[in-house]
Amino acid sequence: MKKKIMLIVPMLHQGGFERVCVTTARLLEPYYEVYIVIFTAMDIAYDIRGLHVIDIHMKSVSGMAGKVWNVIRRSRKVADLKKELGIDVAYSFGPTANLVNVFSRARGRVWCGVRSYMDMGNPRMLKLFCSRSDRMVCCSRLIEKEIREKFACKQADTLYNPFDLEGIRAQAQEETNRLPFSDSDKVIVSMGRQDDVKGFWHLVKSFCRVHERYPDARLVIVGEGDFQEYWNLAEALGIQDAVSFPGVKKNPFPYLNLGRMYVMTSINEGFPNVLVEAMALGKPVISTNCMTGPAEILAENYEEASGRQEYQDAEYGILIPCLDPEKNLDASVITEEEEALAGQMMRLIEDEELYLKYREASCRRAAQFSSASYAETLRQMIEQDEKR
């Protein structure tokens, strides 16, 4: 008889751990009975055809009392589902789902996923998860190390996110009539929701300097949000005709494929999926050496690389120091760190040897994050749990 696996996620709108949840379900389906439990079906952005998705119809509410009552209601419902379905392993994605998972302990093993270094900023919550779960599943080795050391958590494991590399490349070739700047060979691409943690004001200001030297350079930032404040910043910088914010896309890969390079200016990350996705398309990468993920992706020795706040030509991409987290939308102020980032982007425009080196390195590194490797590691973890 097949084991029964429950994957718990608040929603399936476009986001990193939502994508991982759907991909996990598809990869495990041949071996297990897999159920995805969501709290609301609003704004589903992923293809869930053929998957067993259970919507418990309990969307988020405002106010502390309402949030507490929502956790209780959700936990009771999920506990009933675990009993009814005979779940063997319940694996949750992110703090909101983790809370419900640990409080709905009815039967089977409980796994809590830590999907971002920002989650480390709530030690009380992490202590709760560590004490009430059977396994902490971390998206990076640095997060795993900190959880083991800070919370005396013996059962913590790193499980890198899965990537369908051939699927990404195939989707990147799909026809679309609205690709911006497809006539330019100097497109700089980034992707992420409109959130201060993505540091996009740094990218817009740095790009302004690139555009001054290369008037045919272009910037595309793909992701959820109206980006009005960044439109205003681009206008104040006089580069409004050279930037595009096309919004959230069900298939973002043709947009990623536009780029000569991919640039990430995040203040914090968990494991930035989009770096690997861009690298799968052969894009050289420039990324902040933020907590966590970029150093593990771009450098062979991540522990040594992640501790260095200097410009590094790492084995698989360029790491730049962490950027100022204080948002500054004043177009008259372009900082030294933004000037330096512009310099790194111009290196990948001007130095063809460097560009070709990192294009090849990107493809080579992306191959190490395949879906097959992820599925095999996850299955081993499930089978290990059976023996405990």
C-alpha positions in Angstrom: 0.0 0.0 0.0 1.3 3.5 -0.9 2.2 5.9 1.9 0.0 9.0 2.1 1.7 12.4 2.0 0.1 15.7 2.9 1.6 18.9 1.6 0.3 22.0 3.4 0.5 25.5 1.9 -1.6 28.6 2.6 -2.2 29.5 -1.1 -1.0 28.6 -4.6 -0.4 32.2 -5.8 2.9 32.8 -7.5 5.8 32.4 -5.1 8.9 30.3 -4.4 7.6 27.8 -1.9 4.2 27.5 -3.6 6.0 26.5 -6.8 8.1 24.0 -4.8 4.9 22.6 -3.2 3.2 21.9 -6.6 6.5 20.4 -8.0 6.9 18.2 -5.0 3.4 16.8 -5.4 4.0 15.9 -9.1 7.4 14.3 -8.3 6.0 12.2 -5.5 2.8 11.1 -7.2 4.2 8.0 -8.9 5.3 6.6 -5.5 2.8 7.9 -2.9 -0.8 9.2 -2.5 -0.3 12.9 -2.4 -2.7 15.6 -1.1 -2.1 19.3 -1.2 -4.1 21.2 1.5 -4.6 24.9 0.9 -6.3 27.5 3.1 -7.9 29.3 0.2 -8.1 28.8 -3.6 -7.7 32.6 -4.3 -5.3 33.6 -7.0 -4.0 30.1 -8.0 -1.1 30.7 -10.4 0.1 27.1 -10.9 -1.1 24.3 -13.0 -2.8 21.9 -10.5 -4.6 19.7 -13.1 -4.5 16.1 -12.0 -3.4 16.9 -8.5 -5.5 16.1 -5.4 -6.0 19.6 -3.9 -8.1 20.2 -0.8 -9.3 23.7 -0.1 -10.4 24.2 3.5 -11.9 27.6 2.7 -10.3 29.5 5.6 -8.5 32.6 4.1 -6.5 35.0 6.2 -8.2 37.5 8.5 -7.1 40.7 10.1 -6.5 41.4 13.8 -4.6 39.4 16.4 -7.6 37.7 17.9 -8.9 36.7 14.4 -5.5 35.3 13.4 -5.3 33.2 16.6 -8.8 31.9 16.0 -7.9 31.1 12.4 -5.0 29.0 13.4 -7.2 27.0 15.8 -9.9 26.5 13.1 -7.4 25.5 10.5 -5.6 23.2 12.8 -8.8 21.4 13.8 -9.8 20.9 10.1 -6.3 19.7 9.1 -6.2 17.3 12.1 -9.5 15.8 11.0 -8.1 15.4 7.4 -5.0 13.7 8.7 -7.1 11.2 10.5 -9.6 10.7 7.7 -7.0 10.3 5.0 -4.6 8.2 7.1 -1.6 10.6 6.5 1.9 9.2 7.1 3.9 12.4 6.5 2.6 16.0 6.7 5.0 18.5 5.2 4.3 22.2 5.5 5.7 25.1 3.6 6.4 28.4 5.5 5.5 29.7 9.0 1.8 30.0 8.5 1.4 26.4 7.3 3.9 25.2 9.9 1.8 26.5 12.7 -1.2 24.6 11.5 0.9 21.5 10.9 2.3 21.3 14.4 -1.0 22.1 16.1 -2.9 19.5 14.0 -0.7 16.6 15.1 -3.2 13.8 14.8 -1.2 11.0 13.2 1.8 10.5 11.1 5.1 12.4 11.0 5.2 16.2 11.0 7.8 18.1 8.9 8.2 21.8 9.0 9.8 23.6 6.1 11.9 26.7 6.6 11.9 28.5 3.3 13.5 31.8 4.0 16.3 33.3 6.2 13.7 35.9 7.3 12.0 33.0 9.2 15.1 32.9 11.4 14.0 36.4 12.8 11.3 34.7 14.9 13.2 32.5 17.3 10.1 31.8 19.5 8.2 30.4 16.5 11.2 28.3 15.4 11.7 26.9 18.9 8.0 25.9 18.8 8.4 24.2 15.4 11.6 22.4 16.4 10.0 21.1 19.6 6.8 19.9 18.0 7.9 18.5 14.6 9.7 15.4 13.7 11.9 17.0 11.0 12.9 20.5 10.0 13.4 20.8 6.3 15.7 23.7 5.3 16.2 25.2 1.9 19.9 25.9 2.6 22.8 24.4 4.5 23.4 27.7 6.3 19.8 27.7 7.7 20.2 24.0 8.7 23.4 24.8 10.5 21.8 27.7 12.5 18.7 25.7 13.4 20.9 22.8 14.7 23.1 25.2 16.7 20.5 27.7 18.1 17.7 25.4 18.8 19.5 22.1 19.6 17.5 20.5 16.8 18.8 17.1 16.0 16.6 16.3 13.0 17.2 19.1 10.5 18.0 18.5 6.8 18.8 20.5 3.8 16.6 19.9 0.8 17.4 22.1 -2.2 14.5 23.2 -4.3 13.8 21.1 -7.4 14.1 22.4 -11.0 12.7 20.9 -14.2 15.6 22.2 -16.3 14.4 20.9 -19.6 10.9 22.3 -18.8 12.3 25.7 -18.1 14.2 25.7 -21.4 11.2 24.6 -23.3 8.9 27.2 -21.7 11.5 29.9 -22.4 11.0 29.3 -26.1 7.2 29.6 -26.0 5.8 32.3 -28.3 4.6 35.6 -26.7 3.7 38.7 -28.5 4.4 41.2 -25.7 8.1 40.7 -24.8 9.6 44.1 -24.2 13.0 45.1 -25.7 13.5 41.9 -27.7 15.6 44.0 -30.2 18.2 44.8 -27.5 21.3 42.6 -26.7 21.9 44.5 -23.5 18.8 43.5 -21.4 19.3 43.2 -17.7 16.6 41.0 -16.1 15.4 40.6 -12.5 12.3 38.9 -11.0 10.4 39.1 -7.8 7.3 40.5 -6.1 7.2 44.2 -5.3 8.6 44.0 -1.8 11.3 46.0 -0.1 13.3 42.9 0.7 14.0 42.6 -3.0 16.0 45.8 -3.0 14.8 46.9 -6.5 15.5 50.6 -5.9 19.2 49.7 -5.9 18.8 47.9 -9.2 16.9 50.8 -10.9 19.5 53.4 -9.7 22.4 51.2 -10.8 20.9 50.6 -14.1 20.6 54.3 -14.6 24.4 54.5 -14.6 24.6 51.6 -17.1 22.2 53.3 -19.4 24.3 56.5 -19.3 27.2 54.6 -20.9 25.0 52.3 -23.0 21.9 54.1 -24.2 20.6 50.8 -25.8 20.7 49.0 -22.4 17.3 47.9 -21.0 16.0 46.7 -17.6 13.1 44.3 -17.1 11.7 43.4 -13.6 9.1 40.7 -13.7 6.8 40.1 -10.7 3.7 40.7 -8.7 2.8 44.4 -8.0 2.1 47.6 -9.7 5.7 48.9 -9.2 4.4 52.4 -9.3 7.1 53.7 -7.0 9.7 52.3 -9.3 8.0 53.7 -12.3 8.2 57.1 -10.6 11.9 56.5 -9.8 12.7 55.6 -13.4 10.9 58.7 -14.6 12.8 60.9 -12.2 16.0 59.3 -13.4 15.0 59.9 -17.0 15.1 56.2 -18.0 11.4 55.5 -18.2 11.6 54.4 -21.8 14.4 51.9 -21.0 12.6 50.0 -18.2 9.7 47.6 -18.1 7.7 46.1 -15.3 5.4 43.6 -17.1 3.8 42.2 -13.9 3.3 38.7 -12.7 3.5 36.0 -15.5 2.4 32.4 -15.4 5.3 31.7 -17.7 8.1 34.1 -16.8 10.8 32.2 -18.6 10.6 34.0 -22.0 11.2 37.2 -20.0 14.2 35.7 -18.2 15.5 34.5 -21.5 15.6 38.1 -22.8 18.5 39.0 -20.5 22.1 39.1 -21.3 22.4 38.7 -17.5 20.3 38.2 -14.4 20.8 40.6 -11.4 19.5 40.0 -7.9 19.6 42.8 -5.3 17.7 41.0 -2.4 18.3 42.0 1.2 17.4 38.5 2.4 16.4 35.2 0.7 15.8 31.6 1.6 16.9 29.7 -1.5 16.4 32.0 -4.5 14.8 29.7 -7.1 15.1 32.3 -9.8 18.9 32.3 -9.7 18.9 28.7 -10.7 16.2 29.2 -13.3 18.1 32.0 -14.9 21.3 29.9 -14.8 19.4 27.0 -16.5 18.9 29.4 -19.4 22.6 30.2 -19.5 22.4 33.6 -18.0 25.4 35.0 -16.1 24.4 36.0 -12.6 25.2 38.9 -10.3 23.7 38.6 -6.8 24.0 40.1 -3.4 25.8 37.8 -1.0 22.7 38.0 1.3 21.4 35.5 3.8 20.9 32.8 2.5 21.3 30.9 -0.8 23.3 33.0 -3.2 26.7 31.9 -1.9 25.6 28.2 -1.8 24.5 28.5 -5.5 27.4 30.6 -6.9 30.5 29.4 -4.9 32.1 26.0 -4.3 32.9 26.8 -0.7 29.8 28.5 0.5 30.9 28.9 4.1 34.0 30.9 3.1 32.1 32.9 0.5 29.1 33.8 2.6 31.2 35.4 5.2 32.9 37.8 2.8 31.4 41.2 2.1 33.4 42.1 -0.9 33.1 41.7 -4.6 33.8 38.1 -5.6 34.2 36.4 -9.0 32.9 33.1 -7.6 33.0 29.9 -9.6 29.4 30.2 -10.9 28.6 33.9 -10.7 29.5 37.3 -9.3 28.7 37.9 -5.6 28.4 41.5 -4.4 28.3 42.8 -0.8 24.9 43.1 0.9 23.1 46.3 0.0 21.7 48.9 2.4 18.2 47.7 3.5 17.0 51.3 4.0 14.8 52.2 1.0 15.8 55.4 -0.7 13.7 56.5 -3.7 15.4 59.9 -4.1 16.7 60.0 -7.7 19.3 62.5 -6.8 21.1 60.1 -4.5 23.0 57.2 -6.1 25.3 55.6 -3.5 28.8 54.1 -3.9 27.4 50.6 -3.6 24.9 51.3 -6.5 27.7 52.7 -8.6 29.8 49.6 -7.9 26.9 47.3 -8.9 26.6 49.3 -12.1 30.3 48.6 -12.7 29.7 44.8 -12.3 26.9 44.9 -14.8 29.0 46.8 -17.3 31.8 44.2 -16.9 29.4 41.6 -18.2 28.5 43.9 -21.1 32.1 44.8 -22.0 34.1 41.7 -21.2 33.1 39.0 -23.7 35.5 36.4 -22.2 34.0 36.9 -18.7 30.5 36.8 -20.1 31.1 33.5 -21.9 32.8 32.0 -18.8 29.8 32.7 -16.6 27.3 31.6 -19.3 28.9 28.2 -19.4 29.3 28.0 -15.6 25.6 28.8 -15.1 24.5 25.9 -17.3 27.0 23.6 -15.5 25.8 24.6 -12.0 22.1 24.5 -12.8 22.4 20.9 -13.8 23.2 20.0 -10.1 19.7 21.1 -9.0 17.6 18.7 -11.1 14.2 17.5 -10.1 15.4 13.9 -10.2 18.0 14.6 -7.5 15.4 16.4 -5.3 12.9 13.6 -5.7 15.5 10.9 -4.8 16.6 12.8 -1.6 13.0 13.4 -0.5 12.0 9.8 -1.0 15.0 8.7 1.1 13.9 11.1 3.9 10.4 9.6 3.8 11.7 6.0 3.9 14.0 7.0 6.8 11.0 8.2 8.8 9.3 4.8 8.4 12.2 3.2 10.3 12.2 5.6 13.2 
